[in-house]
Amino acid sequence: MRGLRNSKAAYVIAMSYRTRKMLCLVVLVIGLPAYIITATTLVSVLDRPHILVETAIYLGLGVAWALPLKSLFRGIGREDPDKTE
């Protein structure tokens, strides 16, 4: 199966390189700005916490968006492995 390249990524859905690249583009252009707006709105509801707490929240949220998408972004910057010459 194409999507099951190693045992760690057994949960990855089989997608072509082009499909993954387009999905990454959608995530970065639409999803990430929406996530940033949501994160800043939620932190502003907290009535301006201490600067160290606020920094920790933003650092945590800054890493948290990428963890579930790590397998989607893996290998996107490389040459298309599905390309036949």
C-alpha positions in Angstrom: 0.0 0.0 0.0 1.3 3.4 -0.9 0.2 5.2 2.2 1.8 2.7 4.6 5.4 3.4 3.9 6.6 2.6 7.4 5.2 1.2 10.6 5.1 4.6 12.3 2.9 6.1 9.6 0.4 3.3 9.5 -2.4 5.8 10.1 -1.6 7.9 7.1 -4.2 7.9 4.3 -2.8 7.0 0.9 -2.7 10.2 -1.1 -0.8 11.2 -4.2 2.1 13.7 -3.8 0.1 16.3 -5.8 -2.9 15.8 -3.5 -0.8 16.2 -0.3 0.9 19.3 -1.8 -2.4 20.9 -2.5 -3.8 20.0 0.9 -0.7 21.5 2.6 -1.3 24.7 0.6 -4.9 24.9 1.8 -3.8 24.2 5.4 -1.2 26.9 5.3 -3.2 29.6 3.4 -6.6 29.0 5.1 -6.2 26.8 8.1 -3.2 28.4 9.8 -4.6 32.0 9.7 -7.9 30.7 11.0 -6.0 28.9 13.8 -4.0 32.1 14.6 -7.2 34.2 14.8 -8.9 31.6 17.0 -5.8 31.3 19.3 -5.5 35.1 19.8 -9.2 35.4 20.4 -9.1 32.7 23.1 -6.1 34.2 24.8 -7.7 37.7 24.8 -10.7 36.2 26.7 -8.2 35.4 29.5 -8.1 39.0 30.6 -4.4 39.5 29.8 -2.4 37.0 31.8 1.1 37.5 33.1 3.6 37.9 30.2 5.4 34.6 30.9 2.0 32.7 31.0 0.9 34.4 27.8 4.3 33.5 26.1 4.0 29.9 27.2 0.4 29.8 25.9 1.5 31.1 22.5 4.5 28.8 22.3 2.4 25.8 23.1 -0.3 26.8 20.6 2.4 27.5 18.0 3.7 24.0 18.3 0.3 22.3 18.8 -1.0 23.1 15.3 1.9 21.3 13.6 1.9 18.0 15.6 -1.2 16.5 14.0 -0.2 17.6 10.6 3.4 16.4 10.7 2.8 13.4 8.5 1.0 15.5 5.9 3.9 18.0 5.6 6.6 15.3 5.6 8.4 15.1 2.2 6.5 18.0 0.5 9.7 19.9 -0.2 11.3 17.0 -2.0 10.9 15.9 -5.6 7.7 14.1 -6.5 8.3 10.4 -5.7 5.3 9.4 -7.9 6.8 11.1 -11.0 7.8 8.7 -13.7 10.3 9.8 -16.3 
